[in-house]
Amino acid sequence: MDAQTSLLTLFTSSFLAATLLPGGSEAVLAGVLLAYPDLHWKALTVATIGNTLGGMSSYWIGRFLPDEQALHAKLGKHAQKLEWVRRHGSPVLLLSWTPLIGDILCVAAGWLRTNWFWALLFIGLGKFVRYWVIAVAIN
């Protein structure tokens, strides 16, 4: 696989991994970095952008969920997690990289109508730091 195809695969994997679909992009990033060490920053950028856009797609899905009272009734005891997101706001999206919880945080932030710009910023920052740690561990 050439470098261009590797980066496209990385972008696709990163995007899908950040949606409600199961999957991970860490192994793809590791593969790209091992095969093309000269693409270090480009690979980090591509993975971060893909994963951030995937997280934002979950955020926008949250915008289309039912109103607050209907959702609270369906969530029952899990509604307290929404209160945690509401209380701390967009900065909780720094944790959007975490498996399982990250997708829920993005959807909750959209449903709670947090500011999209701050959501984008915190999602992107959290995703970048995660990928940067992986890249440093590989080198």
trRosetta pair geometry for C-beta under 8 A, 3 or more apart (Angstrom, degrees):
i j d omega theta_ij theta_ji phi_ij phi_ji
1 5 4.8 -122 -170 92 93 123
1 6 5.3 119 127 -64 116 85
1 9 7.3 -11 -177 -6 150 145
1 35 7.7 17 72 165 96 167
2 5 5.1 89 56 15 75 103
2 6 6.9 -133 100 -9 37 93
3 6 5.5 -56 -148 35 30 116
3 7 6.4 28 157 -18 66 104
3 36 5.1 105 -113 -102 100 156
3 39 6.1 171 -154 -61 114 143
4 7 6.0 -56 -152 35 29 108
4 8 6.5 28 151 -17 63 106
5 8 5.6 -53 -147 38 34 113
5 9 6.2 37 153 -20 66 105
6 9 5.7 -54 -148 37 29 112
6 10 6.3 33 151 -21 63 106
6 31 7.5 -143 -150 115 111 98
6 32 4.8 142 161 -113 116 95
6 35 6.5 -146 -117 79 158 138
6 36 6.4 150 82 2 158 135
6 39 7.8 124 95 70 127 169
7 10 5.4 -50 -146 35 34 116
7 11 6.4 38 153 -22 65 101
7 32 6.9 101 -78 -140 54 141
7 39 7.0 -127 -73 -173 109 145
7 42 6.7 -45 -110 138 133 108
7 43 6.7 -124 -107 -100 86 67
7 46 5.1 -133 -164 -105 93 173
8 11 5.7 -49 -148 33 32 112
8 12 6.4 29 154 -16 64 107
9 12 5.8 -56 -146 39 30 110
9 13 6.1 29 156 -17 65 111
9 28 6.2 -144 129 -158 97 127
9 32 7.9 177 75 -70 102 115
10 13 5.8 -57 -142 41 27 110
10 14 6.0 28 158 -20 64 111
10 25 6.9 91 -160 -170 62 110
10 28 5.1 171 -107 137 66 114
10 29 6.1 93 -140 -84 113 61
10 32 5.2 -8 -68 -40 134 153
10 43 6.2 -82 -178 -148 172 83
10 46 5.3 72 100 113 119 123
10 47 5.5 -68 165 -75 110 83
10 50 7.0 178 128 9 67 155
11 14 5.8 -60 -146 38 25 111
11 15 6.2 26 157 -20 64 107
11 46 5.0 -82 -71 177 89 100
11 47 7.5 -124 -88 -84 46 38
11 49 7.1 -21 -127 83 97 99
11 50 4.1 178 -155 -75 57 132
12 15 5.9 -54 -147 35 28 110
12 16 6.3 18 160 -10 64 111
12 50 7.0 -77 -27 -146 14 140
13 16 6.1 -61 -143 43 26 105
13 17 6.0 29 158 -24 64 112
13 23 6.9 -139 -158 154 72 125
13 24 7.8 2 173 109 104 35
13 25 4.2 137 129 -114 98 92
13 28 4.3 92 76 10 166 165
13 50 7.4 55 67 135 52 151
14 17 5.8 -55 -143 34 26 113
14 18 6.7 16 160 -13 60 110
14 25 4.2 88 -86 -139 57 168
14 28 7.5 -126 -46 77 76 132
14 29 7.6 74 -75 -59 107 105
14 46 7.2 153 13 131 151 71
14 47 4.6 178 -90 -149 146 59
14 48 7.6 -51 -176 -20 149 13
14 49 7.7 77 108 71 143 54
14 50 3.2 94 85 94 115 123
14 51 4.2 -81 177 -49 97 80
14 54 6.7 -161 133 -6 62 133
15 18 6.3 -74 -161 37 27 104
15 19 7.0 24 150 -25 65 106
15 50 4.2 -90 -47 -174 76 89
15 51 6.9 -125 -78 -74 33 32
15 53 5.7 -26 -118 81 97 105
15 54 4.2 158 -164 -60 48 107
15 57 7.9 60 -173 0 90 137
16 19 5.8 -54 -152 24 39 113
16 21 5.4 -47 -176 74 86 131
16 23 5.2 5 119 65 103 153
16 25 7.8 137 61 -64 78 107
16 54 6.5 -113 -28 -113 10 138
17 21 7.9 -81 -93 84 22 88
17 23 4.6 -111 -94 101 70 92
17 24 5.3 79 -128 -124 127 21
17 25 4.2 -122 -2 -22 153 99
17 51 6.4 -33 75 -111 104 92
17 54 6.6 87 64 112 54 171
18 50 7.5 158 9 130 126 68
18 51 4.5 133 -48 -158 135 62
18 52 7.3 -82 -160 -37 175 11
18 53 7.5 120 73 73 141 50
18 54 2.8 120 70 97 107 121
18 55 4.5 -70 174 -48 126 70
18 57 7.6 113 106 38 98 101
18 58 7.0 -123 146 -9 78 121
18 96 7.6 39 -148 150 104 105
18 102 7.4 -77 -140 127 73 124
18 103 7.4 164 -179 -90 46 82
18 106 7.7 83 172 -33 91 165
18 127 7.3 -10 -96 -106 136 133
19 54 4.8 -99 -43 -166 74 98
19 57 5.7 -23 -103 82 99 126
19 58 6.0 173 -134 -57 51 97
19 103 7.2 49 153 -122 22 114
20 58 6.2 134 -44 -106 83 105
20 61 7.4 -49 -25 50 126 171
20 103 5.5 120 -98 -171 59 137
20 107 7.6 49 -75 -58 111 129
24 27 6.4 75 106 6 107 95
24 99 7.9 -26 -92 -97 105 111
25 28 5.1 -56 -162 42 63 115
25 29 5.9 67 140 -25 83 100
25 47 6.2 160 137 -145 132 102
25 50 7.4 163 -128 99 164 127
25 51 6.5 -136 40 -76 152 110
26 29 5.7 -54 -150 36 32 111
26 30 6.3 33 152 -19 66 105
26 134 5.6 -145 -145 -122 95 151
27 30 5.5 -51 -147 36 33 114
27 31 6.3 37 152 -21 64 105
28 31 5.6 -52 -149 35 32 114
28 32 6.4 31 153 -18 65 104
28 47 8.0 163 94 -105 101 111
29 32 5.8 -56 -148 37 31 109
29 33 6.2 26 156 -15 66 109
29 43 6.2 128 -147 160 78 114
29 44 7.9 69 -151 -90 120 51
29 47 5.1 28 -94 -92 118 152
29 131 6.1 -137 -139 -142 162 97
29 134 5.9 64 102 115 136 141
29 135 7.2 -85 157 -70 118 82
30 33 5.9 -60 -146 41 29 108
30 34 6.1 25 158 -17 66 110
30 134 6.7 -99 -68 168 87 112
30 138 5.6 -180 -131 -93 80 133
31 34 5.9 -58 -143 39 27 107
31 35 6.1 16 161 -10 65 113
32 35 6.0 -63 -142 44 26 104
32 36 5.9 -36 178 42 66 104
32 39 6.4 -79 160 90 100 131
32 43 4.8 164 117 -126 130 135
33 36 7.1 -78 -121 67 18 64
33 37 6.4 51 180 -103 62 54
33 39 7.3 -132 -103 77 50 88
33 40 6.4 61 -130 -107 95 65
33 43 5.8 -161 -71 87 79 164
33 135 5.9 -174 -105 -126 155 81
33 138 5.1 79 107 109 140 159
33 139 7.6 -94 166 -54 127 85
34 37 7.4 8 -137 -63 18 81
34 138 6.6 -114 -62 -173 83 126
36 39 4.1 25 125 11 116 119
36 43 7.3 147 84 -52 108 128
37 40 6.3 8 180 -53 54 96
37 139 7.7 107 -140 -101 108 100
39 42 4.6 -71 -164 58 78 113
39 43 4.8 85 128 -33 98 101
40 43 6.2 -65 -151 34 16 106
40 44 6.6 11 156 -14 58 109
40 135 6.4 107 -158 -167 89 131
40 139 7.7 21 -117 -62 128 134
41 44 5.5 -51 -144 38 35 113
41 45 6.2 37 155 -20 66 106
42 45 5.7 -55 -149 37 30 112
42 46 6.2 29 154 -18 65 107
43 46 5.8 -53 -142 38 30 110
43 47 6.1 28 159 -16 65 109
43 135 7.5 147 92 -101 113 123
44 47 6.0 -57 -143 40 26 108
44 48 6.1 25 158 -18 63 112
44 128 7.1 64 170 -146 100 79
44 131 5.4 147 -140 126 76 122
44 132 6.3 54 -142 -82 131 68
44 135 5.8 -34 -80 -45 111 155
45 48 5.8 -58 -144 38 26 110
45 49 6.2 22 160 -16 64 108
46 49 6.0 -56 -144 38 26 107
46 50 6.2 24 158 -16 63 111
47 50 5.9 -58 -145 40 27 110
47 51 6.0 19 161 -12 65 113
47 127 7.8 -161 129 159 81 105
47 131 4.9 151 103 -125 131 149
48 51 6.0 -60 -140 43 25 105
48 52 5.9 26 160 -20 64 112
48 124 6.3 66 170 -158 103 77
48 127 5.2 136 -140 114 70 107
48 128 4.5 29 -120 -86 135 77
48 131 5.7 -124 -66 29 84 149
49 52 5.8 -57 -141 39 26 111
49 53 6.3 25 160 -17 63 107
50 53 6.0 -58 -149 37 26 107
50 54 6.4 27 153 -18 63 107
51 54 5.5 -52 -148 36 33 115
51 55 6.4 36 152 -19 64 104
51 97 7.5 34 160 -109 139 85
51 127 4.3 171 102 -155 124 137
51 131 7.4 178 15 -47 149 125
52 55 5.6 -52 -149 36 33 112
52 56 6.3 32 152 -17 65 105
52 120 6.9 67 176 -158 114 70
52 123 5.3 125 -138 118 78 104
52 124 4.3 25 -113 -92 140 76
52 127 5.2 -146 -64 36 79 154
53 56 5.5 -52 -144 39 34 112
53 57 6.5 42 151 -27 64 97
54 57 5.6 -46 -152 26 34 113
54 58 7.1 33 149 -14 61 99
55 58 5.7 -53 -158 34 37 111
55 59 6.5 45 143 -23 66 103
55 93 7.6 113 166 -166 135 108
55 96 5.0 59 -138 161 139 139
55 102 7.1 -69 -113 160 110 104
55 103 7.9 -133 -119 -106 69 51
55 106 4.7 -146 -168 -104 77 145
55 123 4.3 179 111 -166 146 135
55 127 6.8 -140 -15 -55 142 132
56 59 4.9 -43 -147 32 42 122
56 60 6.4 40 154 -18 68 99
56 106 7.4 -116 -76 -161 21 122
56 116 7.8 67 -144 -162 105 94
56 119 7.1 121 -110 121 81 110
56 120 6.0 23 -91 -99 124 83
56 123 6.5 173 -57 75 76 163
57 60 5.9 -51 -148 37 33 107
57 61 6.6 42 148 -24 62 100
58 61 5.4 -46 -149 30 36 116
58 62 6.7 44 149 -23 62 100
58 103 5.5 -139 -131 -155 158 70
58 106 3.8 67 95 107 119 127
58 107 5.0 -76 168 -59 94 75
58 110 7.1 -165 125 -8 56 135
59 62 5.7 -55 -163 28 32 116
59 63 7.2 39 143 -26 62 97
59 106 4.8 -86 -59 179 72 86
59 107 7.1 -137 -92 -86 29 29
59 109 5.6 -38 -123 85 94 104
59 110 3.9 148 -178 -62 52 111
59 116 7.1 125 142 -127 138 80
59 119 5.4 118 -132 154 150 145
59 123 7.4 -94 -44 -52 133 152
60 63 5.3 -37 -157 18 45 119
60 64 7.4 34 151 -12 64 100
60 110 5.8 -140 -61 -131 13 144
61 64 6.1 -66 -164 37 39 105
61 65 7.5 58 141 -44 66 90
61 107 5.8 -42 85 -117 103 92
61 110 6.4 104 62 80 51 160
62 65 5.7 -29 -158 -5 45 117
62 106 6.9 -165 -21 129 131 59
62 107 4.0 154 -72 -169 106 51
62 108 6.3 -110 -130 -24 143 9
62 109 6.5 106 74 66 166 51
62 110 2.5 128 67 73 112 106
62 111 3.9 -96 -179 -34 97 74
62 112 7.6 -23 156 9 130 61
63 110 4.6 -84 -38 173 71 103
63 111 6.9 -144 -71 -82 27 39
63 113 7.2 88 -114 -92 81 69
65 71 5.9 48 149 -84 119 137
65 107 7.4 82 -39 176 136 98
65 110 7.7 114 4 103 108 99
65 111 4.7 -16 44 -109 133 111
66 70 4.1 -66 135 85 133 133
66 71 5.3 166 75 -51 93 88
67 70 5.3 86 62 15 75 105
67 71 7.0 -155 95 -4 34 96
68 71 6.0 -66 -146 42 27 106
68 72 6.0 30 159 -23 67 108
68 111 7.9 130 -92 159 71 100
69 72 5.7 -51 -143 34 30 113
69 73 6.5 33 156 -21 62 104
70 73 5.9 -55 -155 32 30 112
70 74 6.7 23 151 -14 63 107
71 74 5.7 -57 -149 39 37 109
71 75 6.0 30 156 -18 70 111
71 79 8.0 134 123 -108 79 97
71 82 7.9 115 123 -79 119 163
71 111 6.9 148 -145 -174 178 141
72 75 5.9 -60 -141 40 29 108
72 79 4.8 53 -142 -117 76 139
72 82 7.6 -114 -95 52 80 152
73 76 7.6 20 176 -63 30 61
75 78 4.4 -109 -179 73 94 94
75 79 4.4 124 98 -64 123 76
75 82 6.9 58 124 -14 173 127
76 79 6.6 -163 89 -14 16 100
77 80 6.9 -22 173 1 55 107
78 81 5.6 -26 180 14 70 116
78 82 7.7 74 132 -14 71 92
79 82 5.4 -46 -164 30 54 115
79 83 6.8 58 141 -22 72 99
80 83 5.3 -48 -154 31 43 117
80 84 6.7 50 147 -25 67 96
81 84 5.5 -45 -155 27 38 116
81 85 6.9 36 148 -14 64 100
81 104 7.5 -13 142 145 140 131
81 108 7.2 -107 125 -98 94 156
82 85 5.7 -53 -153 37 38 109
82 86 6.2 39 149 -21 69 106
82 108 5.6 -157 -115 -147 75 118
82 111 7.6 -61 -132 91 118 127
82 112 6.9 165 -168 -67 93 116
83 86 5.4 -51 -143 38 34 114
83 87 6.1 37 155 -24 67 106
84 87 5.8 -53 -145 34 27 111
84 88 6.4 -1 164 5 63 111
84 92 7.3 115 132 -105 87 154
85 88 6.6 -72 -142 50 25 91
85 89 7.7 105 167 -72 56 12
85 92 5.5 -123 -124 59 69 159
85 105 6.4 173 -105 -140 123 72
85 108 4.5 122 24 130 175 131
85 109 6.2 -125 -179 -72 127 66
85 112 6.1 -172 115 -14 113 154
85 114 8.0 -100 158 -44 100 131
86 89 7.5 19 -177 -70 26 54
86 112 5.4 -158 -90 -138 81 143
88 91 5.9 -96 158 65 95 96
88 92 4.7 96 98 -49 123 107
89 92 6.9 153 79 1 32 94
89 114 6.0 138 -161 -126 70 121
89 118 7.6 -14 156 125 106 144
90 93 5.6 -37 -174 10 60 119
90 109 6.7 83 -108 -144 60 127
90 114 4.9 154 -71 173 84 135
90 115 6.4 -47 -57 51 138 87
90 118 3.8 -11 -156 130 176 114
90 119 5.4 -118 -129 -73 105 55
90 121 7.5 45 159 61 133 97
90 122 5.0 159 157 1 90 145
91 94 5.9 -10 -180 -10 62 111
91 122 5.8 -155 -114 -121 32 144
92 95 5.9 -44 176 29 62 110
92 105 5.8 -143 129 -153 105 123
92 109 7.4 -170 72 -75 104 112
92 122 7.7 64 59 149 35 148
93 96 4.7 8 -168 -37 68 117
93 105 6.0 166 -103 140 59 119
93 106 6.8 83 -127 -89 101 66
93 109 5.8 17 -72 -63 115 160
93 114 7.9 -171 -35 96 128 158
93 119 5.7 135 -55 -145 169 62
93 122 3.8 100 77 108 107 117
93 123 4.8 -57 162 -64 121 69
93 126 6.3 -146 134 -2 63 140
94 122 5.3 -80 -55 -173 66 96
94 125 6.2 -39 -113 92 84 105
94 126 4.1 160 -160 -77 43 112
94 129 7.9 18 -166 27 91 139
95 98 5.2 -13 176 -2 83 119
95 101 6.6 -39 142 116 113 119
95 102 6.3 -145 132 -95 65 78
95 105 6.1 138 86 -47 95 171
95 126 6.3 -104 -27 -140 14 148
96 102 4.2 91 -176 -156 41 95
96 103 8.0 99 -160 -58 77 27
96 105 5.4 -132 -95 83 72 125
96 106 5.4 75 -134 -58 117 98
96 122 7.4 114 -6 122 121 86
96 123 4.8 -18 43 -125 161 78
96 126 5.1 121 40 82 85 147
96 127 6.8 -40 87 -53 105 88
97 102 5.5 -165 43 -102 9 148
97 126 4.9 -156 -16 145 105 99
97 127 5.3 161 -81 -95 106 52
97 129 7.6 -131 -11 67 157 86
97 130 4.1 -179 -171 -36 159 152
98 101 4.6 -8 98 60 119 108
98 102 4.6 160 56 -44 60 98
98 105 8.0 72 48 0 103 134
99 102 6.8 -2 -64 11 7 108
100 103 6.7 -67 -164 28 22 104
100 104 7.1 9 153 -7 60 111
101 104 5.7 -65 -155 42 38 111
101 105 6.1 41 151 -26 73 106
102 105 5.6 -52 -146 32 31 113
102 106 6.6 31 156 -18 64 103
102 126 8.0 -178 -128 128 117 140
103 106 5.9 -56 -154 34 31 110
103 107 6.5 27 152 -14 66 107
104 107 5.8 -55 -147 40 33 109
104 108 6.0 33 155 -20 67 109
105 108 5.7 -56 -144 39 28 112
105 109 6.2 32 156 -23 64 105
106 109 5.8 -52 -147 33 28 112
106 110 6.7 27 154 -15 61 104
106 119 7.7 104 -138 -173 71 115
106 123 6.7 61 -104 -105 106 128
107 110 5.9 -58 -155 37 32 110
107 111 6.2 29 151 -18 67 109
108 111 5.6 -56 -144 39 32 111
108 112 6.0 24 159 -12 67 110
109 112 5.9 -59 -141 44 27 105
109 114 4.5 -50 -169 25 85 130
109 119 5.2 142 145 -117 137 121
110 113 7.4 30 176 -76 34 35
110 114 7.5 -67 -71 33 25 86
110 119 7.5 85 -70 -144 67 165
114 118 6.5 -96 155 77 103 110
114 119 5.3 120 99 -63 112 109
115 118 4.4 63 81 18 108 107
115 119 6.5 -178 89 -13 53 87
116 119 5.4 -55 -145 38 33 116
116 120 6.2 38 155 -22 67 104
117 120 5.7 -53 -152 34 30 112
117 121 6.4 30 151 -18 63 107
118 121 5.4 -52 -144 38 35 115
118 122 6.1 25 161 -11 69 108
119 122 6.3 -62 -144 43 26 101
119 123 6.0 25 160 -17 64 112
120 123 6.0 -57 -140 39 24 109
120 124 6.0 23 161 -17 62 113
121 124 6.0 -62 -148 39 22 110
121 125 6.3 19 158 -18 62 110
122 125 5.7 -51 -140 37 32 111
122 126 6.2 32 160 -17 64 107
123 126 6.1 -62 -151 39 27 108
123 127 6.2 22 156 -16 65 112
124 127 5.8 -59 -144 39 28 109
124 128 6.1 29 159 -21 65 108
125 128 5.8 -54 -145 35 28 111
125 129 6.5 27 158 -19 63 105
126 129 6.1 -56 -149 34 29 109
126 130 6.6 28 155 -18 62 107
127 130 5.9 -57 -153 35 31 112
127 131 6.5 23 155 -11 67 108
128 131 5.9 -63 -148 42 31 105
128 132 5.9 33 155 -23 68 110
129 132 5.6 -54 -143 37 30 115
129 133 6.5 34 156 -21 64 102
130 133 6.0 -55 -154 31 29 110
130 134 6.7 27 150 -16 62 105
131 134 5.5 -53 -151 36 37 114
131 135 6.3 38 152 -21 68 105
132 135 5.6 -53 -146 36 33 112
132 136 6.3 32 155 -19 66 104
133 136 5.8 -54 -146 36 30 110
133 137 6.3 32 153 -21 64 107
134 137 5.7 -58 -151 36 30 113
134 138 6.5 30 152 -22 65 105
135 138 5.8 -54 -151 31 32 111
135 139 6.6 18 157 -9 66 106
136 139 6.2 -61 -147 42 32 101
